[in-house]
Amino acid sequence: MPAKAPAYQLHKASGQAKVRIDGKDHYLGVYDSPSSREAYDAIVTKWLRREQYSSVLLTVDELALLYLDFATGYYVKNGRPTSEVHEIRASIRPLVARCGRLRVGDFSPLKLKAVREDMVSQGWCRNTVNARVKRLRRLFKWGVENEYVPAQVLTGLTAVAALKYGKTTAKERPRVKPADESIVDATLPFLPGVVADMVRLQLVTGMRPAEVCQIRPGDVDRSESTWTYSPASHKTEHHGRERVIFIGPKRQAVLAPYLLRAAESYCFAPSEAEQERRTVRHEARKTPLHYGNRPGTNRTEEPLRSPGEAYTTASYARAITRGCDKAFPIPEEIASDPQTVAGWRTSHRWSPNRIRHTFATSVRKQFGLEAAQVLLGHAGANITQIYAERDADKARAVAGVVG
C-alpha cells in the first residue's frame, strides 16, 4: 500500500505552515503562501520517494537510475555535464546487466567481484576496471547516505581490494608516451592554421587540451614580458587549486593575433578554420567563376552542423587525427592488410595529451622535475605563500627560456 502524504498544517502560535514527518515538525513559511506550498510539495515528494524506494524493495537498477539522476545534476561544469557522467554510465552497465533485478540489500562483495570479472572479460584494462569498481562503491555509498541501501552492504563492498599489477588477467593500459616531435612537425603543414597554432602553443606551455581550447583575450595578462594565462575553468579547480600558465616570448607572437578580439570571445574558433578551408578550396578552383556556383551561393541556410564558437577537446583531437592521416597516407603495399594499417596509423598519429607529455619530458631534462611539476600545474593546493612565489619566479624564468 502506498504511503499516505503527511498533512499541510497551521502552526497557530507562529502563523507558519508546517508538516510533521517521522515525528519531526518542518516549518515552511507563512501559512497558505505560495512559497510554503512549494516547500511542502518538495519535502513531501522527497519523503514519499524515500518511502517508495526502501532498501527492502529497491532493486539495483532502480538505485542506478536514482544515482544517475543525481549525478547528471551534480557533475556539471560551465552548465554542461562533465565526462564523469559518461564514466558513471559505463560503470553501471555491467552492474545492471548482471544484478539489475537484485534487491540492493542482497548485493554482496562476491557479486561485486562477479561484475568486475564481467568488466575484465569485456577487455577493459586493469586501471579502468579499478576506477569503475570504485565508482560502483561510490554509488552504494550515495545509497547509504540517502537511506536507500543498508549500511552493512557498503561495509562489505569496501573489503573488495583493487586488482593488482601482475595478479590479474586484466590487460595493462599502455603508458602514454610523448609525441615524437618530428612526427608533430611533419603534421603541422596539414593542419588548419588555427589548429596548428594551438599545437605550437601547447608545445611550449604544456597546457592541457581543454586549456588551449578555451583561452580568451581577457584571461591573458600581458603586463609583464612573460605573459600569464589563468583559465576560467580547469581540471583541478574543484580542489581549490589555482592554475597559471606562463607564455614566454617565443610563442607570444603565435598567440598575439588571436588576442585582437573581444575579451570574452574564444581565441581559437572552428569557424575561422572552416573559413580558411573554404578559401583554400576556392583558390584551388579550376572551374571559371562564370560557370557553376559562385562562392557562398550553395550553402545550406540551416545546416545540421555548424562550427562552434570554440574547439572542444574532442574536435581538437579529431582535427589533429585528420591532419596526421593527410601527412602520412597509408602506403599502397600495406593497404590490404588491416592489422598492418592499424599499426601504421598508431605510429603516425598523436593526440593533444601527448604534446603535454612531450613538453614535460623536455622541461624535466633541461630544468629538473620540480620545474616541470610547476609548469604543468601539478603543485598541491596547500603550498605556503612563500613557496608559491618561489615557484612562480621559477616558472616565469623557465618560460622565458623555453617559450
Rosetta blueprint (number, residue, H / E / L):
1 M L
2 P L
3 A L
4 K L
5 A L
6 P L
7 A L
8 Y L
9 Q E
10 L E
11 H E
12 K L
13 A L
14 S L
15 G L
16 Q E
17 A E
18 K E
19 V E
20 R E
21 I E
22 D L
23 G L
24 K E
25 D E
26 H E
27 Y E
28 L E
29 G E
30 V E
31 Y L
32 D L
33 S L
34 P H
35 S H
36 S H
37 R H
38 E H
39 A H
40 Y H
41 D H
42 A H
43 I H
44 V H
45 T H
46 K H
47 W H
48 L H
49 R H
50 R H
51 E H
52 Q H
53 Y L
54 S L
55 S L
56 V L
57 L L
58 L L
59 T E
60 V H
61 D H
62 E H
63 L H
64 A H
65 L H
66 L H
67 Y H
68 L H
69 D H
70 F H
71 A H
72 T H
73 G H
74 Y H
75 Y L
76 V E
77 K E
78 N L
79 G L
80 R E
81 P E
82 T L
83 S H
84 E H
85 V H
86 H H
87 E H
88 I H
89 R H
90 A H
91 S H
92 I H
93 R H
94 P H
95 L H
96 V H
97 A H
98 R H
99 C H
100 G L
101 R L
102 L L
103 R E
104 V H
105 G H
106 D H
107 F L
108 S L
109 P H
110 L H
111 K H
112 L H
113 K H
114 A H
115 V H
116 R H
117 E H
118 D H
119 M H
120 V H
121 S H
122 Q L
123 G L
124 W L
125 C L
126 R H
127 N H
128 T H
129 V H
130 N H
131 A H
132 R H
133 V H
134 K H
135 R H
136 L H
137 R H
138 R H
139 L H
140 F H
141 K H
142 W H
143 G H
144 V H
145 E H
146 N L
147 E L
148 Y L
149 V L
150 P L
151 A H
152 Q H
153 V H
154 L H
155 T H
156 G H
157 L H
158 T L
159 A L
160 V L
161 A L
162 A L
163 L L
164 K L
165 Y L
166 G L
167 K L
168 T L
169 T L
170 A L
171 K L
172 E L
173 R L
174 P L
175 R L
176 V L
177 K L
178 P L
179 A L
180 D L
181 E H
182 S H
183 I H
184 V H
185 D H
186 A H
187 T H
188 L H
189 P H
190 F H
191 L L
192 P L
193 G H
194 V H
195 V H
196 A H
197 D H
198 M H
199 V H
200 R H
201 L H
202 Q H
203 L H
204 V H
205 T H
206 G L
207 M L
208 R L
209 P H
210 A H
211 E H
212 V H
213 C H
214 Q L
215 I L
216 R L
217 P H
218 G H
219 D H
220 V E
221 D E
222 R L
223 S L
224 E L
225 S L
226 T L
227 W E
228 T E
229 Y E
230 S L
231 P L
232 A L
233 S L
234 H L
235 K L
236 T L
237 E H
238 H H
239 H H
240 G L
241 R L
242 E L
243 R L
244 V L
245 I E
246 F E
247 I E
248 G L
249 P H
250 K H
251 R H
252 Q H
253 A H
254 V H
255 L H
256 A H
257 P H
258 Y H
259 L H
260 L L
261 R L
262 A L
263 A L
264 E L
265 S L
266 Y L
267 C L
268 F L
269 A L
270 P H
271 S H
272 E H
273 A H
274 E H
275 Q H
276 E H
277 R H
278 R H
279 T H
280 V H
281 R H
282 H H
283 E H
284 A L
285 R L
286 K L
287 T L
288 P L
289 L L
290 H L
291 Y L
292 G L
293 N L
294 R L
295 P L
296 G L
297 T L
298 N L
299 R L
300 T L
301 E L
302 E L
303 P L
304 L L
305 R L
306 S L
307 P L
308 G L
309 E L
310 A L
311 Y L
312 T L
313 T H
314 A H
315 S H
316 Y H
317 A H
318 R H
319 A H
320 I H
321 T H
322 R H
323 G H
324 C H
325 D H
326 K H
327 A H
328 F L
329 P L
330 I L
331 P L
332 E H
333 E H
334 I H
335 A L
336 S L
337 D L
338 P H
339 Q H
340 T H
341 V H
342 A H
343 G H
344 W H
345 R H
346 T H
347 S H
348 H H
349 R L
350 W L
351 S L
352 P H
353 N H
354 R H
355 I H
356 R H
357 H H
358 T H
359 F H
360 A H
361 T H
362 S H
363 V H
364 R H
365 K H
366 Q H
367 F H
368 G L
369 L H
370 E H
371 A H
372 A H
373 Q H
374 V H
375 L H
376 L H
377 G L
378 H L
379 A L
380 G L
381 A L
382 N L
383 I L
384 T L
385 Q H
386 I H
387 Y H
388 A H
389 E H
390 R H
391 D H
392 A H
393 D H
394 K H
395 A H
396 R H
397 A H
398 V H
399 A H
400 G H
401 V H
402 V H
403 G L
